[in-house]
Amino acid sequence: MIKTDILQVNGKPVQGVCITAPGGEGHPNMLVLVADKGYVMCGYLNQDAAAQFGDAACVVGGSSFEELLANPVKAVLPEAEKLGIQVGMTGKQACEILNG
């Protein structure tokens, strides 16, 4: 099942997309939060492919949109790093920068 939602992060919209347990029961959800300049993705998605396309993206662990916003950034792709996103900041902080 695919769930989408528009989240407000400091008054700006972020599109949340969740694919529930794409590998079947017991698998984690696949999540992405899409902002103006890039996105926050869960570890389920391919960092190498995103980097090859020059995407401004970072990785945050979690099983819900709320967890992606609250949890710390685990990895930062080069284009997101250029925007100021750093390992350890929250997903919310990353979304604020990506919507800046």
Secondary structure, DSSP 8 states (H G I E B T S, - for coil): -EEEEEEEETTEEEEEEEE--TTSTTS--EEEEE-SS-EEE-TTS-HHHHHHTT--EEEE--SSHHHHHHSBEEEE-HHHHHHT--TTSBHHHHHHHHT-
